[in-house]
Amino acid sequence: SETLSSKIYGPLLDRYPEDMKKLDVNSKENWYLTFTGLIKAKTEPSTDIIKITLMWPNKKNTQDVLATIVSEFKNINLEIRKSVESEQRKYLDKQLADVGKQLDDVRCKIKDYRIQNVAVNIPVEGMELTKARVDLEKQLELLKGQIAYSDGKFSSFSSQLDVPDGGVALRSTGIGQDPYLVKLNQDLVLAQQNLVKLQAKFTDNYPDVIAVKNEIN
């Protein structure tokens, strides 16, 4: 992206001026056009793995240049994720406020109807109003559930990584679903289940118990 190109232009120009000179780069705009021709990326099917191909004039600097690009790419993605999460929270808060307002409106309509029509306990009125209220309360509970789930995931990340700050823990899990992290997490769950089974039969000094504990650590 142009954002990525712009962010790495300065660092690369400072570190590898001779390489940039060979590429005939003399401005950010010129660098963007050059950069898009140097790097290609594609996602491997059915995975979250991105395969990157980079052409660079000096072979010994290629790995460092690629590391700089990937690092800045992750930073940009993290900023995007934080922005999306913030917007989602704002959306949920607005939805909750809207549901609360709708419930208040229903109560006011009930009150006004009864005052204007001197009507109490009319079966049809009661059924319609009850249905409206139940539907709105269902929406409210659904939104509460979504918030509780998000908060639970946040706490889970903090607990698993032993990081007090939820935001740091979330960032520590990597950008997107890293297949390696997913595999590690699956292995950890299996090892923890195995430990529980062993501890039900043997003491903590039993070799198999010690081995599984070491695997978990």
Secondary structure, DSSP 8 states (H G I E B T S, - for coil): -HHHHHHHHHHHHHH-HHHHHHTT--SHHHHHHHHHHHEEEEE-TTSS-EEEEE--S-HHHHHHHHHHHHHHHHHHHHHHHHHHHHHHHHHHHHHHHHHHHHHHHHHHHHHHHHHHHT--S-HHHHHHHHHHHHHHHHHHHHHHHHHHHHHHHHHHHHHHHT-S-HHHHHHHT-SS--HHHHHHHHHHHHHHHHHHHHHTTS-TTSHHHHHHHHHH-
